[in-house]
Amino acid sequence: MANTKHEKLFAEFPPVPTEAWEEAIKVDLKGADYERKLVWRTDEGFNVRPYYRAENLEGIKFLNSQAGEFPYVRGTHDNNRWKIHQTVTVFDPKEANAEALHLLNAGIDSLGVDLQKDLSPEDLDSLLNEIHLPAIQLTFSGKISAELVELVLAKIEKAGWNKDDIRINFEFDPLVRELSQKGELKCDECAIKQLAALITRTAEYKHIRMVNVSADIFGNSGSTIVEELAFALSAGNDYIARLTDAGISAELAARKIRFTFSVSSTYFLEIAKFRAARMLWANIVKGYNPEKACACKMQIHAVTSEWNQTVYDPYVNMLRGTTEAMSAVIAGVASLEVTPFNRSFETPDEFSKRIARNVELLLKHEAHFDQVTDPAGGSYFVENLTQSIANEAWKLFLEIEDKGGYKTSYDEGFIKSRIEASAAAKDKKIATRRITLLGANQFPNFTEVASKEVSMEAVTRAHKEGNVLNPYRGAMAFEQMRLEVDRSGKELKAFMLTCGNLAMARARAQFSCNFFACAGIRVQDNTYFQTIEEGVQAALESKAQIVVVCASDDDYLELAPKVKEQLDGKAILVVAGAPACTPDLEAQGITNFINVKSNVLETLKFYLKEMGI
């Protein structure tokens, strides 16, 4: 007879109270400050502890809900079958159709069409030729209009397809995308009136959505996660309020809204963001007293971030897209588009599109992420992050509401100023390497030279005048600097003069090589020089414009002045580190130092200027 006795694993070990863990940590810290060493202050306005326990879940009210249950923290359905999305840019409908059929046969089930021209009925027929609409989700963006909606509906009705089987999104978004691009709406009442008419026209189509809250523009302009979420919620609420004023029921208005978010590389915070988004939106819509709870479900489309893509070492973008896709899928988004790795500097080709598509296909068909609903649920850490992000986003949402809502807050410059402040803080962290962008401000490919496809425009940050948002990439300042070096026609070199203590010399040489290579300066590393004379001679023979003395702090007071004397102004002398003897060295005319606290961007710009760039 089988033994049916159940025993708890590790029952022989007594539970360890939090106080015991804290005492053990304090011993390991050896007097170091606990808060400074182990507590992470996020850009989102809250602290993250080094560990979480079951007791940290106390007071979190949404924990008892299941997937498909209000407030939908764990998902809007009891499954995780997201749609794999990819977009075709439409210049020629026939060519776009060929690409669309290729994508659909390659595994996507959500097709985006970015229209670059107005479509005639014949154009629409060519674009959708052989595409069975009930089998896919279709999203129209770009040059869309009420006339296009009527053409699409006419095609559906002529084909006799079941209205409940049609899943189409029209990305009308005057309050976010248009306003952020133009700075003002000359007739927002006209835009809302048109939306109300289109919503009424498609009321019987349960899965046609007319409004898209393009929250990704916030993230790609440098906002924090909390700001992206709060601004999106405010814009969504503004749409419902304005549409109800136009005679549309709140329930119908909510069912016609779709949200597009960016998803960045802050892995766990992004998972928590989407979970918090569903919960907060559900409560906002509930406040309008819809007849059916399903109106409270938030439909989320996620697009991997463009803000953190890099032009140099671009294949790293594939890795970024993969981790970002994982965040979105684990969080339970409805659909996802992975941005091709080369989009930041050229038109994506078949290879980059295939890699982007295959990230999702792999996550679904090989990693089986679609088989588990809310895998992060129950994690002490993720549940606390969800609660913290929800709290901060709700505070900001209420602040915007007190100002009169999204449109009023945007018109007054509040949205733009908040995002610009966050972007500036991120820029400073990138310049000082508190935010790492591989291949740009940290661990660059030393021998890489920008390909001819990389234009100065691709690495130059655009600044539009007026109350508009300016999407950009965080790496642009470093990339612009490096591209100027690549295109200068000059061979710039930094020579590592390693001497003194061998271990410190090697460590500082590696740091310095990484430092100067970020500007495209070629670096010549060296194992070790027995004498200063030997090192200086080799440096001069290399014709390097920069000579970096790499030694220990205790060695510098003796060695650095000797190097300066023997270089005799034939190269820029740099000391690697922040030795206590810095004032003494400065008194002897040695003024260039690099260390972990340096503003890497500004320091490199200074040296490039000294070398005529």
N, C-alpha and C positions, 0 to 999 in steps of 0.2 A: 504494500500500500504506500502511495506517495506521501512524503512528508509535506503537509500543508502549513506547517508552522512558519510564520513570517518573523524575521528578526531584523531589527534596525541596524543598518550598516554603522560601524564605528560606535556601537552602543557602549562599548567598554571604556570609551574616552569621555570624561566628564566635560560638560559645556564650559567654554572659556568666556568669562564676562568681558564686556568692552573695557572695563577699567584695567584688566590684566593686559589686554592688547596695547592699550595706551601706555602703560608703564614699560612694556617691552620696547615700544617704539622710542620712548624718551631715552632709554638706556642706549639704544643703537645710535641715536642722534648725537650722543656724547656732548650734550649741552647746546647744540645748535637750535635755532629758533624753529619750533614745530610749524608755525603758520607760514613762515617764509620758505621753508624747505619742502613741505609736503602739501600745502593747500594751494590749489590753482585758482587764481582769480580770472574768470573768463571775461571776454569782451562783452558778454551778454548781461553782465551786471550781477552775477552771483558767484559764490565760491563752490569749488568742487573738492570734496574731502578725499583723502588718500584711499579710503575704503568705506564700504557701506555694509550694514548688517540688517537683519530683519526688523529690528527696532526702528530703523530709519524709514520704514514704510508706514509707520503709525501716522494717522491723520490724512493720508492720501485717499480721497473719497472714491476715485474712479476704479480702484483695484478690483472690485467685485464684478465689473461688467465683462461680458464676453465679446468676442468678435461678432459683428453684426448687431450688437445691442448698443443703445444709447449709453454714453455719449460717443461711441465709436472710436475710442482710443485704440482699441486692438484691431480696428479695421471695420470697413463698412459692410463686409460680407464674411461668411464663415469659411472663406478660402483665400488663397494668395495668388490667384491667377491674373497677374498683370499683363497688359498688352505691350508688345514690343513695337516701338514707334520709330519710324524714319521718314525724313522729309525729302520731297522732290521739288526742286525749284523749276517753275513753269515759265519758260520763254516760248517754246514751241510745244503745243499740246500733244502732238504726235510723238515727238521725242520723249516728252515727259511720261507719256503712257508706256512707252517701251521700258523706261527705267522703272516705273511703278510696277509693272508686271514682273520684272526681274526681282525687285525687292520682295514682292509678295510670294514669289516662288522660292525665295531664299530664306523665308522663315518669319518675316514680320507679319503682324496682324492688325497694325494700326498705321495708316498711311497719312502723312502730312503733305499737303500741296500748297506751296508758297507761290501765289500767283503774282507774276510780274506784268500782267496785262489783263484787260477786261476780256471776258470770254463771251463769245457768241454761242448760240445753241449748238452749232456745228463744232466749235472748239471744245465744248463740254463733252459732246459725244466722242470726240477723238481722245480727249483726256481720260475718259472713263471706259473706253472700249475694252470689252472682255473682262471688266472688273465687276464681280458680283457683290454689290454693296451690302447685302445682309450678312456676308461672310466676314466683313472687316469693320474696323472703325476708321472713319475718314475725317480729316481735319483741314479746313480751309483757312489760310492766312494770307497776308499780303493785300493785294487789291481786291477786297471783297466788298459786296454791295447788296442792297435789297434785291436788285435785279438778279444777281447770282443765286440768291436763296430761292427765288421763284423758278429759275431754270432748273435747279437741283430738285426741287419739289415736283416740278412737272415731269421730270425724268423718272422719279420714283413712282409717281402716280400712274404714269403711262406703262411702266413695267409691271404694275400691280403687286409690288412687294408689300408684305405685311408691315404696317407702320411701327409695330413694336420691335421689329427686327432691324430697324434702321438706326445706326449709331453714327451721328455726324456732329461735329463741332464747328461752329463758325466763330472765328476769333475776333468778334467785335469788342473793342475795349477802349472807348473814348476817355474814361476817367483815369486810366493808368498809362497805357502805352501811348495813346495819342497826346495826352496832356504832358507826359514826361518828355516827349519828343518835340512838341510845339511850344510848350510853356503856357499855353492858354487854349481854351475852347471858345470859339466865337459864338457858338450857340449850343451849349450843352443840353438845353431843353429840347432842341431839335434832335440831338443824338439819342436822348432818352425816349423821345416820342417815336423815333424810328425803331428803336429796340423793342418798345412796347408793342408796336404793330407786328414786328417779326415774331415775337413771343406768342402773341395771339394767333398768328397764322400757323404756328407750329405746335400749338397747345396739345393737339392729339398725338403728337410724336413724343413719346416718353423719353426717348434717348437722343433727341436733338437739342443741343445746347447752343444758345446764341451769344452768350457773354463769356469772355475769357479774362480773368484777372491775371494780368501778366506780371506776377510778383518776381519773376526771374530777373527783371530789369533792375530791381533793388539790389539783389545779391551781386549781380555783375557790375554794379556801380560802386560796390564797396561797402554795402550795409552790413550790419551784424545779422545774425540769425533771428534774433528777437525783433529787430526792426523790419526785416523782410516779412516775418509772420504778422506782426501788428499792422503794418501798412496794408498787407493783403486783406486781412480781416476787415479793416476799416473801409477799404475800397469795396469789398463785397457787400458790407452792410449798407454803404452809400448807394450801391446799385439797387438793393432791395427797397430801401426807403424811397428812392426816386421813382422806381417802377411802380410801387404801390400808390404813390401820389398820381401816377399816370393811369391808374385804373387796373393794374395787374395785381392779382392776389399774391400775398407774400409767399405762399406755398409754390405757386407756379413760377414766380421769379427765382426762388431758391433753386428749383429743379432745373432752371435754364442756365445756371452759372457753373463755370469750370475754373479751376485755379491752376496756373502754371508756376511752379517753383524751381529755382535753381537748387542744385545739391552740391555742396562743397566737400572738401576733404576732411573736415572735422567730423570724423566717422560717427561717434556715438551721439554727438550733439545733433547731427542731421537726422538720425533715427528718431531722437526724441522730438525734434521739431515737427515732423510729420504727424506723430502721434498726438502732440499737443494741438496741432492745427485742427485735426478732426474734432477733438473735444471742444475747443473754443468755438469753432464754427457751428457745431451742433447746438451749443447753448445760445449762440446769437440767434439762430433761426428759430429755436424753440420760443424765444421771446416774442416772436410774431404770431404765436399760437396757430401753427399750421394744423390742418385736419389730420394729416398722416405724418408719422414720425420719420418716414423715409425721406421727407423733404429736408431733414436735418443732416443728411449724409453729404459730406464734402467729396467732390470728385477731384482728385489730385493728379495732375500730369507733372512729371519731374523731368528736368533736363540737366545733365551734368554740367558743372560750372565752366564758364569761359574765363572767369576772372583769374583763375590760377593756372591757366595754360601757358606754356612757354614756347618761344620760337627756337631757342637753343636747346639742344638735347630733346627734341620734340617727341621721341618715342616714350619718354617718361609720361607724356600725356595719356598714353594707353593705360598705364598703371593707375594714374589719377582717376581716369574714367571708370576703371574696374572697381576701385574701392568706393567711389561715389555711387555707382550703380548698386553695389551691395547695400549701402545705407538705405537707398530709396526702396529697394525690394524688400529688405528686412522690415522696413517701416510700413509696408503695405500700400504703396501708391497704386493708382489705377492703371497708369501707363507710364512708360519711361523712354526717353531718347538719350542715347549716349552720343556726345559730341565727337565727331571725328578728330583725331589727334592733330591734324595739320590745318584745321580750320582757321587758326589765328594768323596764318601767313600765306595761304593759298586756297584755291577752290578745292574742296575735298575730292579725291579721286576714288576709283572703285576699290583700291586697296584699303584706304583709310575708312571708307564707308563699311567695307566688309568686316574689318577688325572691330569697329564700333558695334555693328550688328551682332557679331559673334560673341561679344562680351555678354550680352543678354541671353543669347541662345545657349551659351555654356552654363550660365547661372540657372537657367530653367531646365535644360535637358540633361545636363551632366551633374550639376551640383544640386538639382532638385529643390531649389529655393521656393518653387511654387507649391511644394507639398506640405509646407509648414506655415501656419497662420500665426503671425506675431511671435516669431521665435525669441524676440527680446523681452517679451512680456514676463513679468515676475522677477526680472533682474533688479536687484536692489539699486544698482547704479542707474540703469536706464529709467526705471520708474521715478527715481528722484530727479533725474535730468528732465524728464517729461513734465513733472510738477513745477520745477524751477523755471523752465522756459515758458510754460503756460502762465505762471504768475507774473513774470516780467513782461511778457507780450500783452497780457491783459491790462497791466498798468498803463502801458503805452497806448493801447487801444482806447482806454477810457480818457486819457489825456487828449487824444485826437478828437474824440467825441465831444469833450468839453469845449473844444475850439470850434465846433460846428460841423465836424465830419471830415472825411477824406478830402473832398474837393476844396473846401474852405481852407483846410490846413495846407494843402498843396499850393493854392493860390497865394497864401501868405508867406510861402517860402520855408515853412517848417519842415516839410519832408526833405527837400533838397539840402537844407542846412544840416539836418541830422545825419543824412547819408554822407555828405562831404566831410563832416567831422569824423565819422567812423572810418571813411576811406583814408583820411590824413593820418589817423592813428595807425592804421594798417601799413601805410606807406613808410612811416617811421620805423615800425617793427621790421619791415622787410629790409630797410636800409641798414639796420643794426643787427640783422639776423635773428631777431626774436621770433620772426616768422620765416620759415625756410621754404624756398622755392628751388627745388633741385634743378641743377643745370643753369640757374640764373644767379642767385646770390649765395649759393652754397654748392660745393662738390661739382663744379663745372667740368665739362669735357675739355681738357687742357688743349687738345690739338684741333678742336672744332673751329671751322670757319663758316660763316653764314653762307648758305647757298644763294644762287642768283635769284631764286624765287622770293627771298626775303627782302622786302622793300623797306625803305626808311619809314614810309607811311604805316607799315604793319607794326612797327615798334614805337611809334610816336603817339603819345596820348593826346586825344582830341579834346578841346575845351570849347564847347558851344556857349555862346553868350545867352543870357536870359535865364529864366526859371525852368531850366531843362536838366534832365539827368544825363550824365556822361559815363556810359559804360566803358570800362577799360580793363586791362590786364595788370595784375600786380607786378609782374616782372618787367614791365615796359621800360622803366627808368634804367635798369641794368642792361636791358637788351639794346636800347638806343645807344648807350655808352659803348657797349661792345661792338655794335655794328659800325659805329664811327671809326673804331680802331681797325676793324676788318677792312673797311673801305678806304682807309687813309693812305694805303700804299707804303706805310712805314712798318719796319720790323722792330717792335718794342720788346724788350727783354728785361726780366728781373733775375738776378743771380743770387743764389743762396750761399753766403759765406759762413759755413758751419765750423765752429771752433769752440774751445773751452770744454765744458761738460758735454760728453757725447750724447747722453740720453736727452738732455734738454735741447741740444743743438738739433737733433733729428726731429723732435716733436715740434719745435718752432719752425723748422724748415718746411715741414708738411703743412702746418698752419699757414705759413706765408705763401707757399705755392698756391694753395687753395684761394687765398685772399686775392692775389694779383691776377690769377687766371680768370676771375670773374669779370675782368675788364678786357679779356682777350689778350692780355700781355703774356708773351711766352715766358715760361719759367725754366730756369736751369738749376735743378737740384744737385746737391753734392753730398757725398757721404760724410766727409770730415777732412779738415785741413790741419796739419800738425802745427803750422806756424801762420801768423798773420801775413807775413811776406808771401808765402805760397798762395794763400787765399786771394789776396789782392791782385797778385800777378795773373792768376787764372781769371779773375773777374774782369780785369782790363783786357785780357786777350779775347774774352767772350764778346766784347763790345756791348755789354749790357748797360742800359741807361740807369738802372736801379740796382744797387747792391744792398742786400738785406743781411745784417749781422745776426746770426742765430746762435745764441749761447745761453747760459744760465744768468739769472739776475746778478749773482755774485761775481760773474766774470766781466760784466759790461763796463764797469768803471775803469778797468784796466785795458780791455780789448778794444772797445768802441773808439776811443780817441786815437789809438794807433791806426785803426782802419781808416779813420777820417784823414789823418795826416798823410798816409800813403796813397789814398785815392786822389788827394790833392784836387778835389773839385771836378774830377773827370766823370763822376757818376753821382746820382742822388743816393745818399746814405740813409738807410732806414734801420731802425733797431726793432727787432721782433720781441714784444713784451711790454710790460709796464713796471720796470725795475724801480726800487726805492731810490736808486741813485739818479733818477731822471733829472732833478734840478741841477745836479752837478754836471751831468752830460750837457744839458741845455746851456749852462754857463760856458761850456767849451764849444758852443756852436752846433751841437747835435740836436736837432729839433724835430726829426721825423720818427714817429713811433707807431706801430700797429699792434693791436691786441684785441681780445674778445669784446672789449667795451667800445671799440671804434665804430663810428658810423662808416660802414664799409663803402657805401655809395659816394658820400661826400669826400672821403679820403682818396678813393680811386680817381674821382674827377679832378682832385687837386694835383695828383701825380701826372695824370694825362695832360693837364694844362701845362705843367712844368715841362712836359716832353713835346709840346707843340700840337696837341690834339684839341 
